[in-house]
Amino acid sequence: INNNINNNNISRPTSPGPDSPDLNNTNILSLCESIVKLLKSTKCYDLIPVSGKIVVLDTHLSVKGAFVALLENEVKSAPLWDPLSQSYVGLLTISDFILFLIFGFQHSSRFPPSDLEKTKINSWRKLTSNSREIQNLIYITPDESLFTALNKLLTFHIHRLPVLDENNKSVIYIISHHKIINFILKSKIGEQLLNCTDTVTSLHIGTYTNIITAQTSTRCIEILQLISKSKISSVPILDEKTQKLVYIYSNYDITQIAKSSSNHSYFSTLENEVLYQKKTLRKSSNFDHDKKITTNNNNNNNNNNNNNNNNKDSSNEEEIRGGMVLDVERREGVEELRIGRIMEKFGGSKGGGGRVVMVDGGGRVRGVVSQSDVLSWIMGMGEGGEERERWEREREEEEKLRT
């Protein structure tokens, strides 16, 4: 079902804006307080465009047909409608496709792939209810705040949250981390956040040890299991010999499994795991084992013509399917990387870059920062939050050292 939503008829209350902190006298704590205040004072209404399209899937549709519908409509999620109960019962996402692939691969002897792909969505949800928690539709109403929406996204570890108009029982929008970040950056407070000089390491944002990665020879099914178990959107792929970053395996590649399997079983693709992955790697011109990864769009050592070419190449290397690469050694280094720089990367993303992978001058992964990392930190810096308490303790210790 394609719902072309016209939201002109929605009553849009005017949300009061928060007082902006003094531009010349602010710190990261007051900045986060202002962001939290902004989110609390803004209704979900304010994020909803005047018109848009929502794809709704009937639970009697086959699983394979459902994922094909996502691909054909170029959407990453779709609410599930149960015609029997006349209600929404869940949200189908790429994460469900991953679980479907893993389940089918692990139980291929019990469930023939051709039969499993023809299984209806409601039957498949019941079939896998023992191996995973089946959640009903987690949603928010238009008059609730963005603070509540973000809190639900982080609490339930989900990436998309439907906005449900309870009056006419229709999903009118889907909120994501990326849309909330863009909203913050477009506000007056966003400019201050982009100019913030505090570093991501000093603020404890991101992962810098025990980073989840895979090798070029890692089986495709193992990568899918990594993504599912760790609840991450992408995995950096490293060259076995040099340990350099050569690719970021993401949701894009997972949808390619569906596209490449349009005329045969999904699982026959997984049976050629390594071969498929190497084929994908060869198609990616953005990564080369012998080519240094850079994100500097203005190389002063090159002439103007070379600069134009480099800008085009760097743009491709900067934002890769499912993630973005940041050459930290070419700029400030991991220890000096500003939170404003990370937010700049997320703000410039078109929605496909949920994680920033930081590499050194040799192309080796040094850290990963996700959109949920940043948003969790902002929420944690609010009144009574764990991040705020840690930040205050560290400032007290620094003051003791100075005195």
N, C-alpha and C positions, 0 to 999 in steps of 0.2 A: 504494500500500500504506500503510495507516494502522497504525503500530506504537504501541500503547498500552503504554508501558514501565512496568513495576513494578520499581523499583530497590531494593526491600527486601532482595533476595537478594544484592546487591552487598556484598562485604566492604569495610567502610569503616575504613581505618586511621586512628588518631588522629594528626593532624598537630600537632607541637609548635608553639606560638606563639612569635613573637620577643619579645625583651625590648623593652618600650616605652621610647622615649627620655624623659628627664626633662621633664615638662610645663613646668617653670619655667626650664629651661635647655637649650633646643634650638635648632637652626638648620635651615635647609632641607636641608643636606647630611646631617645625622644623621637627619632625617625621611625622606629618600629612601632612605637605607641601611636604615632599619627597614622601609620598604615592600618593598624588594627582598628583604630577609630573610624577610618575611611570605610573599611570593609563592614563594620557594624552599622554604619549609618547609610549604607547603600543597599537598596533592594535588588533582588535578582532581576526585576523588571528592567533595570538600567543597563543590563548586559544584553537584553534581547533585542535583536534587530527588528526593523519594521516588518520585514518579510523574510521568509526562508523556507527550507524544505526539510522535512523529517521523514525518514524511511521507517515504516512500521512493518514488522514481520509477524505473520500468523504462525502460531505454534504448531499448526498442522502441516506446515511446509517442511520439506526434507532438509536435513542438515546441510547437504551439499548445495541445495538450491538456495538456502539462506545465505551462505558465504558468497555464492555467485552474485546474489542480489547486492551484497555489500560492495563487491568489486565493481559491478556495473554502474552503481550509483555513486561510486567514489566516496563512500562514507566509512568511518572507522567503527561505528556502532549503530545499533538499531533497537528500539524498544520492542519487546515481545508481547503480542496481544493474544490472549486466550479467548476464543469466541464463545466457549462454553460458560465461563465465569463472567464474560463481558468486562474484563479488566486486564491491566498490564501486569505481567508476572515476572518480568526481568528485563535485562539489557544484554543483547548479544554483541560481543566485541571480538577483537583479534585474540585476546586471551582465551576465549572459549574455543577458538579454532586451534590454538596450541594444545589445549587440553584434549580436544577431539583427536588430533593427530597422535598425541602421546598414548591415549587410551586405545586407539585403533592399532597402533604399532605393537603395544604390549599384549593385546588380546586378539591378535590376528588369527590364532588357532581356534578360538571360541567363536569369533564373529567375523565371517567373511567380509572383506573390505567392501565389496559391491553392495552387500546387504546393509552394512553399517552406514554407508553414505546415503542410502535411501531412507534411513530411519527418520521419523518425524522428530521435530525439535522437542516436543513435550515427552516423547518416549525416551529420547536420549538423555534428557535431564533426569528422568527417573532411573534410567539405567546406571548413571554415574553418581547417583546420590550417595552411595555408600563410600565412594572414594574421594568425594569432595563435598564441601558445604554448599548446598543449593540456596542461594539467597533470593528472596522476593525482590521486587523492584525497589531499589533504594532511590528515593527522589526528594525533591524540594519543591516548595510552592513559590510562585512568582513574588509574593509579598514578604518572603523571608529574606534575611540579609545574606550578603556574600560571605560574611564571617561564618555563618551557619553552614553555608554551602561548602566552604573550604574545610571547615571542621569535619564535615561528613566525608569529603574526599580523602582526607588524611586518616581519619579514624577507621574507615572501612577499607583502606588501601586500594582505592579505585581511582581510575584516571578520568572517568566521565560520570556526570551526574545529571539525569534528566530533570527538567523543570516541568512539573505537571500542573496544569490548570484543572483543579478539582471540580470546578463548576460544570465544565463540559467534558471532563475526563479525557483530555488530550494532552500529549507531550508537545510543548511548544518550543523547546530549546534544550540543548545539552551543554552543560558547563564543564570546562576542563581546566587543568592547571594552567595551560598556556593562555587561555582566555582571561583568567584572573590576573596573571602576570602582566599581560598586555594592558588590562584595565588600570592596574597600578602605575605602570610606566607612562601611560597617557595622562595621568593626573598631575597636579602640581607637585605632589610628593615624589612622583616618578623621576623628575629631573634631579631632585636631591639624592635619590637612591643611585642614579647613574653616576653622579659626581662623588659618591661616597668613597673615601680613601681607605677605609678599613679592609684588611685582607681576609680572604675566605678561610685561611688557615687559623688566623687569630680568632675568628668567629666560630671555628669548628664546623664549617659548612663543607660537606662533601666527604669523599672516601679517598684516603691516601695510602692505606695499607690493606693487604689482603683483597686487592681489587679483582673482581671476577672477570677472567679473560678466557679465551680459548685459542687453540692453535689452528693453523690452516688445515691440518689433517683431522681435526675433531669432527666426529660424525654429526650430521645435521640433527639427528634425533637427540643427541646429547646436549646440543646448544639449546634446543627447544626445552629440554628438561631444566637446564640452567636458568633460562628466562622465567619459566613457570615457578620453579622452587624459590628463586630469589626475588620474584615479583619485580623484575626490572624490564625495561622496554628494549634494551639492546645489549650486545656483548662485543667488546673489542676483540678482533681477531689478530693474533700475532704470528709473525713468521717464525717457524720453529728454530731456525738457525740463528737469526739475528735478534729475535724477540722484538722486532720493530712492528709498530702498528701498520697493518696493511688493509684493514677493512673493519667496518662496524656492522655486525649482523643484527638486523633490526626487524621491526614489524613489516617493513617493505619487502624483505626477503621472504617472510612468511606468506605474504599475499602472493608472492611470485610462485610459491608452491601451488597455490590454488589456480593461478592463471596457467601455469605449465601443465597442470593436471586436468585441464578442462575436458579432454577427450579420453582420459583414462583415470585410474584410481589415484587418489592422493598418496596412498601408501606405497604404490609402486615407485613414486618419486623418492620416498624415504629409504627404499631399499637400495638406492644408489646415492646414499648420503654424501660421502666424500666427493664422488664424481660431480654431483650436483653443485656442491659448495665451491669446488674449484672452477667449475664453469661460471658460476656467479662472480667469483673473484677475477677471472680473466676478463669478464665484461666490464668490470669497474676500472675505468681509466684514471679515476681520481687517486688511486693508490698504486704505487709501484715500489717494489722492494728496494730499488736503487735510487728512488727519487725522494728527496727530503720533503716532509710535509711542512708547509708554511701557511700562515694566515695574514702575512703582511701584504696589503694591497698596494703599498707605495714603496717600491724598492728603489732607493736613490741611486743605486749602482747601475741601473739600466736606463736606456734612453726611453723617450716617450712612447715609441712604437712597442718596445718590449713591455713597457708598463701596461699598455692596453691589453696585451696578450696575457700578462701575468695577472692582471685584475680578473680576467675571465677565468683563468685556471684556479686562482686562489679562492674565488667565490665558490667553485665546485668543491675544492678541497676543504673549505671552511665549514660548509654545511653539507654533510653527507646524509644519505638516507638513514633516518633514525637517530642521528647524533651529529655533533659538531666537534671539530678538532681545533684545539687552541695550542699553538706552539709557544709554550710558556718561557722557554729559554731565549727565544728570539725577542721577547718583550721583557717582562719583569721577573720571571721565575715563579715557581709555585709559591714560595714563601712571601712574595711581594704581590701576588695577584689580587687585584682589588675586587670587591664584591660588585662594584659598579661595572667592571669589565664583563663579569659573568652575566649580569642583568642585560647588558648591551647585546650579548650574544643571543640570549633568550628572546629579547625583544625583536631582534632582526630575523629570528627564525620564522618560517611559515607554518609552524605547527608540527613539523616532522622531526624537529630536533629537541627531544625531551631530555637529553643528557649532553654535557660538554665533557669530552675526553681530552685531558691535558697531556701533551707529550713534550719531551725535552728535545734538544737540538739533534739528537740521534734517532728521533722517532719512537722512543720508548715511552710507554704509558707511565705518567707520574701521579695522576689523580683523576677522579670523576666527580662531577657535580651535576645533580639532576634538578629539575624544576621543583619536585616535591621536597628535595633537600632544602632549597631556599625558602619555600613556603612554610615548611615545618619549623625552620629557624625563626621566621618572622612571628609565627604563632607562639613559639616558645619564649620569645622575648616580651610577650605581653605580661600583664599583671599576674604574678604567681607562677609564671612559666619556668620550666627547668633551665632553659637557655639563659633567661634573665638572671636567675639565681647564680648560675655559673659565671656569667659576665660580671655581676656585682662582686662576687668573691675574688675574681681575678683582678678587678680594679682595686679592691681593698689590699690585696697582696702587693700589687705594684706600688701603691701609696706607702705601704710599710717599708718597702725596699728603698724608696726615695727618701724617707725620713730617717 
